[in-house]
Amino acid sequence: MRRFATRSSLPFRFTAFLLVTGLVAVGCQGGGGGGNKADNKPGQPAGTPIKIGHIAAMTGGTANFGQSCDKGARIAMQEINAKGGVLGRQLELLTEDDRSLAPEARTTAIKLIEQGAVALIGEVASSSSIAAAPEAQKAQVPMVSPASTNPEVTQKGDYIFRICYLDPFQGESMAKFGYNDLGKHSAAIFTDVKAAYSVGLAQFFKETFTKLGGTITAEEAYSQGDIEFKAQLTKIKGTNPEILFVPGYYNEVGLIARQARELGMTAVILGGDGWDSPDLLEIGGSAIDGAYFANHYASDDPNPVIQDFIAKYKAAHGEVPDAMAVLGYDVFRIVADAIGRAGSTEGPKIREALATTRDFPGVSGTITIDPERNASKDLVVIKIENGTLHLAGRVKP
């Protein structure tokens, strides 16, 4: 198992969590529909695979995100293809590396569209999805992000979707957890100012925490790629916060936790879903023990849908999947389901089908796409104990 401990006894709003089992229902009608020009070249055989593009950080600072998402998506592709594919055709996943750089995500989107992708799986990082979205919108190729939580992502156009919750919900949930369930009434915020995800999450945490009556003792900033944080942490320590909220990505968070403890800081460290990576535990070591973060699933959840996917993923990759692998699996299945229901590879028809996704049985939760093309679904809180991760609670939207 991935390193999760026993469920926390901390009080929290537990909500019953039930997922419907079963693979995505995909259409098996013959024919391929329209699609973009590259997908409909004269003389192209009817059995040509339907191409789905994946904008992914396969290298660079958030490479674990892209790699995990891609692994999950490929398991979904193999399952669907083994059952006959969609519209009588096999599915082909085209993955392009944006090197964890937002400007590269835009270039990657253009490349995938030119290669004939009829739909795109967007980036995990919000900044990268925001950069890629205008190209998908312009080409009328639907883009569905597995994990970009910043509200701006889907505001880029009506062809842009996501299957994860948003930062306002994530920030609000973690602020309430810290204030109400942990009983901590002062907090410092340490933000990655180059990441739209981090900036947005910090804002929503602050708004909710102060509305509850909490005090923000300090606000400091860093940038992705930094390795030295003691100057900012020293300032934060001087304000004696009970909570240190770090809405960043796993690489920096692990180092921040180490340096905070080296300075003698005792604040409980809280964060968001950008923490989710095996690297966090390796980098943070014992310094990250006792911390909590928001996430999309917990591998110690006994739900049979979750445990079935974990077994499949372990058989394929020899390890327990992280949340990005789960979301990669879910997003590919949702895109395939939409193509099947659309009965076509034409972008506008796939877009309409995506917009009517209701109660989709995902491993990460039951997914419904709302009128703003966002997903309504549960959030889980994870606790890190003795180098292991545990389901601490669940919050409904």
Helices and strands as residue ranges (DSSP letters): G 37-40, E 50-56, H 63-82, E 91-97, H 102-114, E 119-121, H 126-139, E 143-145, G 154-156, E 160-162, H 167-176, I 177-181, E 186-192, H 196-211, E 215-222, H 230-237, E 243-245, H 250-262, E 268-271, G 273-275, H 278-284, G 285-288, E 292-295, H 304-317, H 323-342, H 347-355, E 360-362, E 365-369, E 375-376, E 379-385, E 388-395
